[in-house]
Amino acid sequence: MLIPNSKAWITNEFEHNGLRADGERILDNLIEMGEQTAATLV
């Protein structure tokens, strides 16, 4: 892994316009992933 403590969210649910198509859901998921990662670093 090139960036320590990172993880990928891989999905075929969206194309290049994912933020425009369902930005709230995507950002919610990314924020939750970040919070989970941060919790493991404490």
N, C-alpha and C positions, 0 to 999 in steps of 0.2 A: 504494500500500500504506500502510495507516495505522500499522503497527508496523514500523520498519526491521528488516531482517535476519530477517524472519519468513516462513514459508511455510505454506500450508494443506495439510492432508491430507484430501482429499475422497474419500469412498467411500460406496457404497450397500450395503455389506456388513453394517452394523449399524444398529440403530434407536436410540432414546433410551437403551436399556439396554446399550450396548456394553461398558462397563466391567464390568458384572455378567456379561454373556454370555461375554466373553473378555478380561478385564482384563489378564492377564499379557501377552498378545500385543499389545494396544493400547498399554500402557505401554512395552513393549520398543520398539515402533516409534516412539513419541513421543520416548523417550530417545535413540534412534539419530538421529532427525532433529535433535534439539537438539545432539548431539555433532558432527554433520556441520556444522551452522551455526556452532557455536563454533570448529571447526577452520578455517573460512574467515575468521574474524575475527582470527586470530593473525597 
